Amino acid sequence: LVWRAREAAYAALCDAVAPERPPPDYALRLHKAPTQEEFIRGGMGRGSHMSRAVGPTMRHVKNYICRALDLGGLLDDDQSMELLVAGSIVRLDLDVGAVFERVWRPSAEAAAAAGVGGAPPPMVVTYRLQGLDGEATEPIVDSLPEEAAESADPEEAFAATAALRRCGFLARAARGGGALG
């Protein structure tokens, strides 16, 4: 019983020092390429679609579109549909959040710097059937640069740990006595 109390205290300590954050939910606007109106029936609506409901990768976005538009024959064919974000074709194995942060947000921030809006709007994903408009001329995003390590001040990030050290809690916890025993 004492061991379980120690485990619970340790888990609470870990949550206090470095809490787990749920992954963000990104808003997506899915638009059909205007040149493909006669080839793709229907549309994805004017509202936003949330990334948690769609899936974690751009392949999930493509499959979500295919299901919604009754294009079941394209579900298993990754070469049939292209997804464009900020004027670039994005590979289907890329993470939606990474594409939002490293492709869409910089372009949206550039628009904001030019005086258009504040926070980045929902990521606009344009979908089109590959090859119907001729050879693609847009740049292709095959991979994304790694995220820069957070440059948070370690003293600020671990202030709670320092407070626990000052009151002697960590030493008592390591010895197995004191408030935990």
HULINFEN-V804761 format. One line per field, one symbol per residue. ss: DSSP state (H for helix, E for strand, C for the rest). phi: phi as a letter, one per 40 degrees, with the letter a starting at -180 (. if undefined). burial: + if it has 24 or more other C-alpha atoms within 12 Angstrom, else -. A space follows every 50 residues. Layout:
BEGIN
ss=???
phi=???
burial=???
END
This chain:
BEGIN
ss=CHHHHHHHHHHHHHHHHCCCCCCCCCEEEEEECHHHCCCCCCCCCCCCEE HHHHCCEHHHHHHHHHHHCCCHHHCCCCCCEEEEECCEEECCCCEHHHHH HHHHHHHHHHHHHCCCCCCCCCEEEEEEECCCCCCCCCCEECCCCCCCCC CCCHHHHCHHHHHHHHCCHHHHHHHCCHHHC
phi=.ccccccccccccccccbccbcccbccbbbbccdcbdccbcgacgcccbc cccchcbccccdcccccccfbdccdcbcccbbbbbfgbcbcccccdcccc cbbcddccccccccgbgbcccdccbcbaccgccgccbccbccabcccccc bccdcccbcccccccccgcccccccgbgccc
burial=-------------------------++++++++------+--++----++ +--+++++++++++++-------+------++++++++++++-+++++++ +++++-++-----------+++++++++++----------+--------- ------------------++---------+-
END
